[in-house]
Structures are given as C-alpha cells and as structure tokens.
Amino acid sequence: RMIEALERAEAAHAEWTAASTAATREAARLDVSLDEVADMAELDYLRSEATRATCDAVTSWSLIDRPADLADRIHALPDADRWMTEVVADPETAASFDSIVSRLWRPESVAALAANPPAPATFLIRRLWPADAYGVIGAESKAGKTWIGTHIAISVAAGVSTLDGIEIDRSGPVVMFLGEGGRRNAWRRVRAICESEGIDPATLDDLHLVYRSPKFSDAAARDAIEVEVQRIAPVLIVVDPLYLSAAGANGASLYDMASTLHDIQTIAEDHRCALVLVHHWNQTGKGSGFGRMSGAGPEEWARVLWSIEVNERLASEHTDGSLVRLTVRVRGGEIPDGAFSLTREVWTDDPDDLNSPMHYRVERGEAVTGDGSGRKMN
C-alpha cells in the first residue's frame, strides 16, 4: 500500500507539472496570461489530486515506521515536508488529507518541539543571509541593485564567493525574475559578472532567468511560479523589482502588502529556499537607512534587510564608465547589525555600441555600522 501510494503521488505530480509547464510556456510564447491558454479548473483539479496523493503517501510511509530505503523518494515529493510534521506527530489520526489540513493550525507543545526539533540551519551568504530567510535588498535609484542581486545569484548558482570574497555556504539552483531590461540587458550583465569572476556562462546550468515580473496577486502567476520552483528546486529565488510584482497593491497599507507578499513567502518556505526581493528606496527622501524602503510592508515583513546607499560617484578611467562607492547596511532577526563598503565599476569597450560587451568589477571594504558603536565588519 505504501509503495502504491508513493507511485500514485509521483504520477500525479508528474501529470500536474507537465500540464502546468506546457500551459505556462504556451502563455509565454503568445505573451498572454495563463488563463487564456489553459483550463484553470483542470489545472486546479490536477494540483489538488497531487496534493492529496502526497498526503496519502506520507501518511502510509509514517504508519509503517518510515522505512529509510524510501525516504529519498518521499522527501522528493513537493509539499512532503509540510505534511511530515503533522503526520509524524500523530500518524494514527492523520489518515486523510482533510484531517491534516485542519490540524495545520493545531498548536504544538514545546515538549513536542523538543522531541522533534527543526533541522540544523545554515547560511546562504555567510553571516549575512540565512539559507531559509526571506528579505529585501533596497537602494536608491541607480545604485546598482540589479547588479548586486545578479552577482549574488551567479555566485550561488556557481558555488563561488560573492561581492569580492563573501562566502556562499549553500549553493545550488537559482530562479531569478527580472522585470526590467529584458533578455538582452540581462545577458550583458550576466556576461560581465561572469567575466569578473572567471566563470564561463555556458556552464551556468543552475541559473534560471525569467524576463518578466510575476504579479503576486495573480493566482495564475503564483501557480506558474510554483510549477517552476517544483521543477527546478532552487535554493534561492530573486524577484527584481518588487514594485512590478506588487502592482495593484496599496503600497501605503501594511496589511495590503502583507497579503500581497504572503504567497511568495509561502512558496519559498514550503520549498526551503531563500527569497530576495529587490526594492527601491522612497523618492521623498524621508527616513534614513532601512527606513528609506519604499511603501509599507517590506521593512516590517523581511527577516533580512540590506540597505544600499551611494556615498560617492567617482570619475572612471573608462570613457563613460560608472564608478560608485556604496555602503551596504545589513540587519536581520538572526544576524548582527553590520555594514560593509563596495566600490563598483561598470564600463563598455565602446559606449557608442549597444552590442559592445560590458565589464564589471567590485571591491569590498569595511564600513562603520549604523548603531554608533564603531564596530566594523569585513
């Protein structure tokens, strides 16, 4: 029964993923919304059946004392870990999908938590971003937010240090949604950063780019994201910029933004990956540091915040090159407040030719933290 349940779950997820992926690609090809090319009721049905099959497989696996030889196949099922905590706690009464759903809101005693503690945590970016954290990288206009976000994404995908020597502790696949600039600009940036790191772009199988911003309030877009996240199993999702994905939400309302960000946060948590939203500072000039994040919500919602300030725009030795000195301030619930400086330069061989290759370099230094203590952080 257990093996039959597992095979049903694997088949159900394969059917849903294939149907959703085909519909998503067709929508992208025609540049229309998903519901214009797909039967959404049918996709919802396939997804529901896949979820129920996962629940049945996990329940069966737990009832026969979780045989180790099938553990990898069980854990590979999307959402399996979501049900695991509930089933393992009381497998005899977790016999159906509906009972488990109702128990997701049941409080857990500290004694039960102690008996079955969470798995050990690690960093994505050492000391600066936990591997399971969601957060925001925010900066003023033209500070190079997309350059920094793309540099981090390439480093995680390639398994190399980032931003001039900051260690990456968890490497693996990355999905990056780029809502500004399109495919051509993305390629120029990726090629320039890879050149600076000595990486051959042709080897970056684990960096996956989507040249549009998913609208978080659009159920079809959320389903499409989940399909790709299940298929790729990323360790990091990057969405750049936030304002396009949050379109339609009331940016001045904390409650509205919380609702908007909830689903993308849940997708990242369910798949145990980090989530980075690239965001703009407000245009009013009000506030400072982390308080400059535009609108309500992102600062309060994020488990990690990076705030990037332009200290100085310098003259580049390259014709029409961009040379800036930045301070990156970092804050998070599980990391100490800190800061570091970056000097970033971007230039092209021929500024008159849009096809001329871009070049990029970044140097990291120390900066005093914003708490007045004078602490420094490499």
MARVOLO-474748 format. One record per residue (C-alpha): residue number from 1; residue in three letters; chain; x, y, z. Coordinates in nm, 4 decimals, always signed. Example, Ala and Ser with C-alpha at 12.3 -4.5 7.8 and 13.67 -1.06 7.14 Angstrom:
2
> 1,ALA,A,+1.2300,-0.4500,+0.7800
> 2,SER,A,+1.3670,-0.1060,+0.7140
END
This chain:
378
> 1,ARG,A,+0.0000,+0.0000,+0.0000
> 2,MET,A,+0.2815,+0.2364,+0.0846
> 3,ILE,A,+0.4614,+0.1826,-0.2471
> 4,GLU,A,+0.1340,+0.2118,-0.4379
> 5,ALA,A,+0.0586,+0.5422,-0.2619
> 6,LEU,A,+0.4081,+0.6713,-0.3399
> 7,GLU,A,+0.3785,+0.5757,-0.7071
> 8,ARG,A,+0.0364,+0.7446,-0.7295
> 9,ALA,A,+0.1808,+1.0616,-0.5769
> 10,GLU,A,+0.4773,+1.0648,-0.8141
> 11,ALA,A,+0.2499,+1.0097,-1.1143
> 12,ALA,A,+0.0015,+1.2774,-1.0004
> 13,HIS,A,+0.2735,+1.5374,-0.9516
> 14,ALA,A,+0.4313,+1.4487,-1.2865
> 15,GLU,A,+0.0931,+1.4953,-1.4594
> 16,TRP,A,+0.0232,+1.8291,-1.2900
> 17,THR,A,+0.3762,+1.9594,-1.3509
> 18,ALA,A,+0.3691,+1.8593,-1.7189
> 19,ALA,A,+0.0288,+2.0222,-1.7772
> 20,SER,A,+0.1200,+2.3396,-1.5890
> 21,THR,A,+0.4616,+2.3702,-1.7549
> 22,ALA,A,+0.3135,+2.3246,-2.1032
> 23,ALA,A,+0.0459,+2.5873,-2.0361
> 24,THR,A,+0.2969,+2.8308,-1.8860
> 25,ARG,A,+0.5313,+2.8006,-2.1835
> 26,GLU,A,+0.2443,+2.8461,-2.4289
> 27,ALA,A,+0.1299,+3.1586,-2.2417
> 28,ALA,A,+0.4855,+3.2957,-2.2526
> 29,ARG,A,+0.5140,+3.2180,-2.6246
> 30,LEU,A,+0.1920,+3.4034,-2.7010
> 31,ASP,A,+0.2616,+3.6721,-2.4387
> 32,VAL,A,-0.0794,+3.6241,-2.2765
> 33,SER,A,-0.1961,+3.5306,-1.9283
> 34,LEU,A,-0.2055,+3.1664,-1.8242
> 35,ASP,A,-0.5858,+3.1516,-1.8011
> 36,GLU,A,-0.6133,+3.2478,-2.1697
> 37,VAL,A,-0.4467,+2.9261,-2.2850
> 38,ALA,A,-0.5278,+2.6802,-2.0054
> 39,ASP,A,-0.8304,+2.5248,-1.8429
> 40,MET,A,-0.7677,+2.6596,-1.4917
> 41,ALA,A,-1.0316,+2.4323,-1.3378
> 42,GLU,A,-0.8497,+2.1294,-1.4814
> 43,LEU,A,-0.5126,+2.2566,-1.3536
> 44,ASP,A,-0.6619,+2.3192,-1.0093
> 45,TYR,A,-0.8042,+1.9662,-1.0088
> 46,LEU,A,-0.4683,+1.8116,-1.1043
> 47,ARG,A,-0.2925,+2.0125,-0.8348
> 48,SER,A,-0.5479,+1.9094,-0.5716
> 49,GLU,A,-0.5144,+1.5432,-0.6675
> 50,ALA,A,-0.1346,+1.5678,-0.6492
> 51,THR,A,-0.1534,+1.7248,-0.3041
> 52,ARG,A,-0.3930,+1.4591,-0.1760
> 53,ALA,A,-0.1711,+1.1841,-0.3180
> 54,THR,A,+0.1321,+1.3319,-0.1390
> 55,CYS,A,-0.0611,+1.3374,+0.1873
> 56,ASP,A,-0.1614,+0.9715,+0.1430
> 57,ALA,A,+0.1960,+0.8666,+0.0637
> 58,VAL,A,+0.3411,+1.0491,+0.3634
> 59,THR,A,+0.0749,+0.9040,+0.5914
> 60,SER,A,+0.1385,+0.5491,+0.4669
> 61,TRP,A,+0.5137,+0.5943,+0.5000
> 62,SER,A,+0.4789,+0.7157,+0.8583
> 63,LEU,A,+0.2377,+0.4385,+0.9590
> 64,ILE,A,+0.4949,+0.1712,+0.8706
> 65,ASP,A,+0.7693,+0.3442,+1.0713
> 66,ARG,A,+0.9182,+0.5492,+0.7878
> 67,PRO,A,+1.1366,+0.2943,+0.6038
> 68,ALA,A,+1.4741,+0.4510,+0.5222
> 69,ASP,A,+1.5024,+0.2935,+0.1783
> 70,LEU,A,+1.2066,+0.5025,+0.0581
> 71,ALA,A,+1.2932,+0.8235,+0.2419
> 72,ASP,A,+1.4550,+0.9974,-0.0563
> 73,ARG,A,+1.1519,+0.9354,-0.2771
> 74,ILE,A,+0.9141,+1.0589,-0.0067
> 75,HIS,A,+1.1154,+1.3756,+0.0619
> 76,ALA,A,+1.1347,+1.4457,-0.3119
> 77,LEU,A,+0.7561,+1.4840,-0.3281
> 78,PRO,A,+0.6559,+1.8534,-0.3332
> 79,ASP,A,+0.4976,+1.9573,-0.0030
> 80,ALA,A,+0.6011,+1.6280,+0.1637
> 81,ASP,A,+0.7804,+1.8042,+0.4481
> 82,ARG,A,+0.4778,+2.0278,+0.5008
> 83,TRP,A,+0.2726,+1.7197,+0.5909
> 84,MET,A,+0.5554,+1.5380,+0.7672
> 85,THR,A,+0.5426,+1.7359,+1.0900
> 86,GLU,A,+0.1707,+1.6737,+1.1249
> 87,VAL,A,+0.1794,+1.3054,+1.0319
> 88,VAL,A,+0.4809,+1.2115,+1.2422
> 89,ALA,A,+0.3290,+1.3777,+1.5473
> 90,ASP,A,+0.0222,+1.1537,+1.5400
> 91,PRO,A,+0.0121,+0.9140,+1.2418
> 92,GLU,A,-0.2862,+0.7123,+1.3651
> 93,THR,A,-0.5251,+1.0067,+1.3366
> 94,ALA,A,-0.3687,+1.1632,+1.0256
> 95,ALA,A,-0.5438,+0.9246,+0.7901
> 96,SER,A,-0.6828,+1.1734,+0.5408
> 97,PHE,A,-0.5959,+1.4914,+0.3586
> 98,ASP,A,-0.8780,+1.6858,+0.5222
> 99,SER,A,-0.7748,+1.5889,+0.8757
> 100,ILE,A,-0.4176,+1.7021,+0.8149
> 101,VAL,A,-0.5261,+2.0340,+0.6659
> 102,SER,A,-0.7416,+2.1037,+0.9712
> 103,ARG,A,-0.4510,+2.0186,+1.2002
> 104,LEU,A,-0.2107,+2.2665,+1.0382
> 105,TRP,A,-0.3472,+2.5220,+1.2856
> 106,ARG,A,-0.3182,+2.2988,+1.5906
> 107,PRO,A,-0.0689,+2.4410,+1.8455
> 108,GLU,A,+0.2478,+2.2410,+1.9099
> 109,SER,A,+0.3688,+2.1961,+2.2662
> 110,VAL,A,+0.7265,+2.2880,+2.3489
> 111,ALA,A,+0.7771,+1.9292,+2.4641
> 112,ALA,A,+0.6801,+1.8050,+2.1168
> 113,LEU,A,+0.9074,+2.0647,+1.9594
> 114,ALA,A,+1.1947,+1.9483,+2.1785
> 115,ALA,A,+1.1295,+1.5862,+2.0851
> 116,ASN,A,+1.1304,+1.6683,+1.7135
> 117,PRO,A,+1.3411,+1.9857,+1.6704
> 118,PRO,A,+1.3904,+2.1597,+1.3352
> 119,ALA,A,+1.6760,+2.0538,+1.1107
> 120,PRO,A,+2.0074,+2.2399,+1.1663
> 121,ALA,A,+2.0187,+2.5780,+0.9940
> 122,THR,A,+2.2885,+2.7168,+0.7681
> 123,PHE,A,+2.3629,+3.0362,+0.5806
> 124,LEU,A,+2.3082,+3.1117,+0.2148
> 125,ILE,A,+2.5528,+3.4047,+0.2361
> 126,ARG,A,+2.7784,+3.3593,+0.5367
> 127,ARG,A,+2.6771,+3.5822,+0.8300
> 128,LEU,A,+2.4593,+3.7915,+0.6006
> 129,TRP,A,+2.1620,+3.5820,+0.4820
> 130,PRO,A,+2.0271,+3.2569,+0.6377
> 131,ALA,A,+1.9538,+2.9839,+0.3835
> 132,ASP,A,+1.5812,+2.9801,+0.4681
> 133,ALA,A,+1.5287,+3.3560,+0.5076
> 134,TYR,A,+1.3151,+3.5916,+0.3019
> 135,GLY,A,+1.4083,+3.9567,+0.2779
> 136,VAL,A,+1.4728,+4.2739,+0.0831
> 137,ILE,A,+1.7702,+4.4385,-0.0858
> 138,GLY,A,+1.6777,+4.8053,-0.1181
> 139,ALA,A,+1.8620,+5.1059,-0.2557
> 140,GLU,A,+1.8225,+5.4452,-0.4123
> 141,SER,A,+1.7775,+5.4790,-0.7875
> 142,LYS,A,+2.0773,+5.3730,-0.9998
> 143,ALA,A,+2.2722,+5.2404,-0.7031
> 144,GLY,A,+2.3192,+4.9096,-0.8813
> 145,LYS,A,+2.0628,+4.6919,-0.7034
> 146,THR,A,+2.0217,+4.4631,-1.0026
> 147,TRP,A,+2.3995,+4.4255,-1.0383
> 148,ILE,A,+2.4274,+4.3162,-0.6759
> 149,GLY,A,+2.1261,+4.0837,-0.6961
> 150,THR,A,+2.2581,+3.9256,-1.0151
> 151,HIS,A,+2.6086,+3.8889,-0.8706
> 152,ILE,A,+2.4679,+3.7023,-0.5696
> 153,ALA,A,+2.2528,+3.4817,-0.7947
> 154,ILE,A,+2.5503,+3.3882,-1.0147
> 155,SER,A,+2.7677,+3.3139,-0.7105
> 156,VAL,A,+2.5052,+3.0876,-0.5523
> 157,ALA,A,+2.4473,+2.9029,-0.8810
> 158,ALA,A,+2.8204,+2.8620,-0.9462
> 159,GLY,A,+2.9169,+2.7840,-0.5865
> 160,VAL,A,+3.1761,+3.0635,-0.5618
> 161,SER,A,+3.2212,+3.3551,-0.3208
> 162,THR,A,+3.0344,+3.6763,-0.3938
> 163,LEU,A,+3.0948,+4.0524,-0.3826
> 164,ASP,A,+3.4727,+4.0232,-0.3534
> 165,GLY,A,+3.5152,+3.7303,-0.1195
> 166,ILE,A,+3.1962,+3.6883,+0.0872
> 167,GLU,A,+3.1497,+3.3137,+0.1280
> 168,ILE,A,+2.8477,+3.1301,-0.0116
> 169,ASP,A,+2.7580,+2.8466,+0.2275
> 170,ARG,A,+2.4701,+2.6965,+0.0311
> 171,SER,A,+2.4990,+2.6755,-0.3440
> 172,GLY,A,+2.2570,+2.5311,-0.5956
> 173,PRO,A,+1.9896,+2.6252,-0.8496
> 174,VAL,A,+1.8620,+2.9832,-0.8596
> 175,VAL,A,+1.5469,+3.1244,-1.0197
> 176,MET,A,+1.5653,+3.4961,-1.0955
> 177,PHE,A,+1.2671,+3.7011,-1.2155
> 178,LEU,A,+1.3866,+4.0137,-1.3976
> 179,GLY,A,+1.1123,+4.2647,-1.4705
> 180,GLU,A,+1.3310,+4.5430,-1.6097
> 181,GLY,A,+1.5627,+4.5450,-1.9097
> 182,GLY,A,+1.4646,+4.2214,-2.0805
> 183,ARG,A,+1.6753,+3.9361,-2.2123
> 184,ARG,A,+1.9410,+4.1497,-2.3826
> 185,ASN,A,+2.0267,+4.3581,-2.0759
> 186,ALA,A,+2.0219,+4.0503,-1.8548
> 187,TRP,A,+2.2729,+3.8783,-2.0829
> 188,ARG,A,+2.5089,+4.1784,-2.0813
> 189,ARG,A,+2.5084,+4.1902,-1.7008
> 190,VAL,A,+2.5463,+3.8144,-1.6594
> 191,ARG,A,+2.8342,+3.8019,-1.9069
> 192,ALA,A,+3.0126,+4.0952,-1.7373
> 193,ILE,A,+2.9813,+3.9473,-1.3865
> 194,CYS,A,+3.0885,+3.6023,-1.5066
> 195,GLU,A,+3.3951,+3.7592,-1.6687
> 196,SER,A,+3.4861,+3.9304,-1.3411
> 197,GLU,A,+3.4552,+3.6006,-1.1510
> 198,GLY,A,+3.6294,+3.3865,-1.4121
> 199,ILE,A,+3.3121,+3.1863,-1.4817
> 200,ASP,A,+3.2138,+3.0538,-1.8232
> 201,PRO,A,+2.8433,+3.1479,-1.8649
> 202,ALA,A,+2.7943,+2.8326,-2.0723
> 203,THR,A,+2.8487,+2.6282,-1.7550
> 204,LEU,A,+2.5747,+2.8045,-1.5540
> 205,ASP,A,+2.3073,+2.5378,-1.5861
> 206,ASP,A,+2.1805,+2.6217,-1.2367
> 207,LEU,A,+2.0949,+2.9882,-1.3034
> 208,HIS,A,+1.7427,+3.0203,-1.4476
> 209,LEU,A,+1.6213,+3.3613,-1.5699
> 210,VAL,A,+1.2632,+3.4730,-1.6311
> 211,TYR,A,+1.2396,+3.8044,-1.8175
> 212,ARG,A,+0.9230,+3.9342,-1.6554
> 213,SER,A,+0.7914,+4.0119,-1.3091
> 214,PRO,A,+0.5312,+3.7767,-1.1604
> 215,LYS,A,+0.2307,+3.9630,-1.0248
> 216,PHE,A,+0.1936,+3.8279,-0.6718
> 217,SER,A,-0.1820,+3.8923,-0.6603
> 218,ASP,A,-0.2412,+3.6891,-0.9790
> 219,ALA,A,-0.3335,+3.3280,-0.8929
> 220,ALA,A,-0.2200,+3.2049,-1.2363
> 221,ALA,A,+0.1211,+3.3692,-1.1924
> 222,ARG,A,+0.1592,+3.2159,-0.8462
> 223,ASP,A,+0.0756,+2.8724,-0.9856
> 224,ALA,A,+0.3287,+2.9204,-1.2649
> 225,ILE,A,+0.5968,+3.0162,-1.0113
> 226,GLU,A,+0.5202,+2.7102,-0.8017
> 227,VAL,A,+0.5431,+2.4832,-1.1062
> 228,GLU,A,+0.8896,+2.6146,-1.1912
> 229,VAL,A,+1.0050,+2.6062,-0.8288
> 230,GLN,A,+0.8963,+2.2425,-0.8020
> 231,ARG,A,+1.0701,+2.1585,-1.1285
> 232,ILE,A,+1.3981,+2.3389,-1.0560
> 233,ALA,A,+1.4141,+2.3001,-0.6740
> 234,PRO,A,+1.6076,+2.6255,-0.6228
> 235,VAL,A,+1.7990,+2.7243,-0.3110
> 236,LEU,A,+1.7336,+3.0910,-0.3961
> 237,ILE,A,+1.4528,+3.2882,-0.5625
> 238,VAL,A,+1.5218,+3.6501,-0.6661
> 239,VAL,A,+1.2450,+3.8887,-0.7732
> 240,ASP,A,+1.3621,+4.2202,-0.9237
> 241,PRO,A,+1.1961,+4.4667,-0.8823
> 242,LEU,A,+0.9323,+4.4338,-0.6120
> 243,TYR,A,+0.7178,+4.7259,-0.7283
> 244,LEU,A,+0.6223,+4.5474,-1.0525
> 245,SER,A,+0.5317,+4.2245,-0.8729
> 246,ALA,A,+0.3275,+4.4150,-0.6135
> 247,ALA,A,+0.1357,+4.6119,-0.8775
> 248,GLY,A,-0.2216,+4.6728,-0.7737
> 249,ALA,A,-0.1498,+4.6547,-0.4019
> 250,ASN,A,-0.1800,+4.9587,-0.1789
> 251,GLY,A,+0.1852,+5.0330,-0.1048
> 252,ALA,A,+0.0873,+5.2587,+0.1840
> 253,SER,A,-0.1039,+4.9820,+0.3646
> 254,LEU,A,+0.0920,+4.7398,+0.5789
> 255,TYR,A,-0.1996,+4.4940,+0.5768
> 256,ASP,A,-0.2413,+4.5049,+0.2000
> 257,MET,A,+0.1309,+4.4483,+0.1429
> 258,ALA,A,+0.1343,+4.1626,+0.3933
> 259,SER,A,-0.1409,+3.9918,+0.1929
> 260,THR,A,+0.0480,+4.0550,-0.1321
> 261,LEU,A,+0.3752,+3.9068,-0.0046
> 262,HIS,A,+0.2199,+3.6099,+0.1765
> 263,ASP,A,+0.2015,+3.3638,-0.1135
> 264,ILE,A,+0.5556,+3.4121,-0.2497
> 265,GLN,A,+0.6838,+3.3795,+0.1082
> 266,THR,A,+0.4879,+3.0550,+0.1497
> 267,ILE,A,+0.6271,+2.9128,-0.1747
> 268,ALA,A,+0.9820,+2.9830,-0.0569
> 269,GLU,A,+0.9165,+2.8387,+0.2894
> 270,ASP,A,+0.7471,+2.5253,+0.1557
> 271,HIS,A,+1.0464,+2.4567,-0.0673
> 272,ARG,A,+1.3018,+2.5579,+0.1969
> 273,CYS,A,+1.4786,+2.8175,-0.0152
> 274,ALA,A,+1.5876,+3.1762,+0.0377
> 275,LEU,A,+1.3874,+3.4616,-0.1151
> 276,VAL,A,+1.5344,+3.8005,-0.2145
> 277,LEU,A,+1.3116,+4.0887,-0.3255
> 278,VAL,A,+1.4957,+4.3798,-0.4884
> 279,HIS,A,+1.3307,+4.7059,-0.3906
> 280,HIS,A,+1.3585,+5.0834,-0.4324
> 281,TRP,A,+1.4072,+5.3492,-0.1703
> 282,ASN,A,+1.1280,+5.6034,-0.1454
> 283,GLN,A,+1.1506,+5.9150,-0.3603
> 284,THR,A,+1.0610,+6.1587,-0.0838
> 285,GLY,A,+1.3991,+6.1478,+0.0863
> 286,LYS,A,+1.2249,+6.0852,+0.4183
> 287,GLY,A,+1.3828,+5.8458,+0.6633
> 288,SER,A,+1.7312,+5.7007,+0.6576
> 289,GLY,A,+1.8912,+5.3623,+0.6048
> 290,PHE,A,+1.6352,+5.0842,+0.6386
> 291,GLY,A,+1.3595,+5.3413,+0.6879
> 292,ARG,A,+1.4037,+5.4553,+0.3272
> 293,MET,A,+1.2403,+5.1392,+0.1890
> 294,SER,A,+0.9517,+5.2493,-0.0314
> 295,GLY,A,+0.5988,+5.1927,+0.0999
> 296,ALA,A,+0.4685,+4.9949,+0.3937
> 297,GLY,A,+0.5373,+4.6295,+0.4473
> 298,PRO,A,+0.8785,+4.5289,+0.3064
> 299,GLU,A,+1.0786,+4.6558,+0.6043
> 300,GLU,A,+0.8376,+4.5018,+0.8576
> 301,TRP,A,+0.7957,+4.1761,+0.6632
> 302,ALA,A,+1.1580,+4.0941,+0.5864
> 303,ARG,A,+1.3688,+3.8635,+0.8017
> 304,VAL,A,+1.6779,+4.0190,+0.6406
> 305,LEU,A,+1.7261,+4.3741,+0.5150
> 306,TRP,A,+2.0104,+4.5129,+0.3042
> 307,SER,A,+2.0029,+4.8884,+0.2548
> 308,ILE,A,+2.2448,+5.0250,-0.0074
> 309,GLU,A,+2.3492,+5.3883,-0.0011
> 310,VAL,A,+2.5568,+5.5726,-0.2597
> 311,ASN,A,+2.8331,+5.7551,-0.0760
> 312,GLU,A,+3.0154,+5.8941,-0.3748
> 313,ARG,A,+3.0047,+5.8895,-0.7527
> 314,LEU,A,+3.3586,+5.8977,-0.8851
> 315,ALA,A,+3.5238,+5.9580,-1.2206
> 316,SER,A,+3.6012,+5.6337,-1.4013
> 317,GLU,A,+3.9160,+5.5950,-1.6051
> 318,HIS,A,+3.6998,+5.4328,-1.8725
> 319,THR,A,+3.5060,+5.6517,-2.1138
> 320,ASP,A,+3.1515,+5.6988,-1.9814
> 321,GLY,A,+3.2152,+5.4333,-1.7153
> 322,SER,A,+3.0177,+5.4266,-1.3904
> 323,LEU,A,+3.2228,+5.4207,-1.0672
> 324,VAL,A,+3.0418,+5.4433,-0.7322
> 325,ARG,A,+3.1284,+5.3876,-0.3682
> 326,LEU,A,+2.8467,+5.2239,-0.1720
> 327,THR,A,+2.7700,+5.1375,+0.1884
> 328,VAL,A,+2.5676,+4.8205,+0.2396
> 329,ARG,A,+2.3965,+4.8046,+0.5782
> 330,VAL,A,+2.2627,+4.4692,+0.6955
> 331,ARG,A,+2.0022,+4.3864,+0.9589
> 332,GLY,A,+1.8144,+4.0691,+1.0453
> 333,GLY,A,+1.6454,+3.8752,+1.3194
> 334,GLU,A,+1.9214,+3.6122,+1.3344
> 335,ILE,A,+2.2248,+3.8132,+1.2255
> 336,PRO,A,+2.4051,+4.1037,+1.3930
> 337,ASP,A,+2.3670,+4.4537,+1.2527
> 338,GLY,A,+2.6621,+4.5256,+1.0287
> 339,ALA,A,+2.7855,+4.7090,+0.7260
> 340,PHE,A,+3.0459,+4.6884,+0.4550
> 341,SER,A,+3.1509,+4.9110,+0.1674
> 342,LEU,A,+3.1547,+4.8269,-0.2013
> 343,THR,A,+3.3287,+5.0096,-0.4820
> 344,ARG,A,+3.1627,+4.9089,-0.8087
> 345,GLU,A,+3.2650,+4.9993,-1.1605
> 346,VAL,A,+3.0854,+4.9223,-1.4877
> 347,TRP,A,+3.2055,+5.0155,-1.8342
> 348,THR,A,+3.1907,+4.9089,-2.2003
> 349,ASP,A,+3.4542,+4.8795,-2.4703
> 350,ASP,A,+3.2587,+5.1147,-2.6962
> 351,PRO,A,+2.9930,+5.3385,-2.5359
> 352,ASP,A,+2.8503,+5.4127,-2.8832
> 353,ASP,A,+2.7716,+5.0454,-2.9475
> 354,LEU,A,+2.4888,+4.8808,-2.7522
> 355,ASN,A,+2.6299,+4.5424,-2.8503
> 356,SER,A,+2.9703,+4.6207,-2.7013
> 357,PRO,A,+3.0477,+4.3895,-2.4081
> 358,MET,A,+3.0063,+4.5314,-2.0581
> 359,HIS,A,+3.2763,+4.4911,-1.7951
> 360,TYR,A,+3.2326,+4.4894,-1.4177
> 361,ARG,A,+3.4442,+4.4912,-1.1073
> 362,VAL,A,+3.3665,+4.5208,-0.7377
> 363,GLU,A,+3.5888,+4.5717,-0.4351
> 364,ARG,A,+3.4718,+4.5244,-0.0781
> 365,GLY,A,+3.5941,+4.7108,+0.2298
> 366,GLU,A,+3.4941,+4.7964,+0.5846
> 367,ALA,A,+3.2283,+5.0378,+0.6990
> 368,VAL,A,+3.1156,+5.1516,+1.0434
> 369,THR,A,+2.7805,+5.0077,+1.1498
> 370,GLY,A,+2.4830,+5.2357,+1.1927
> 371,ASP,A,+2.4387,+5.1770,+1.5648
> 372,GLY,A,+2.7114,+5.4192,+1.6693
> 373,SER,A,+2.9229,+5.1502,+1.8317
> 374,GLY,A,+3.2010,+5.1798,+1.5790
> 375,ARG,A,+3.2029,+4.8037,+1.5157
> 376,LYS,A,+3.3367,+4.7031,+1.1776
> 377,MET,A,+3.2561,+4.4014,+0.9672
> 378,ASN,A,+3.4578,+4.2509,+0.6838
END
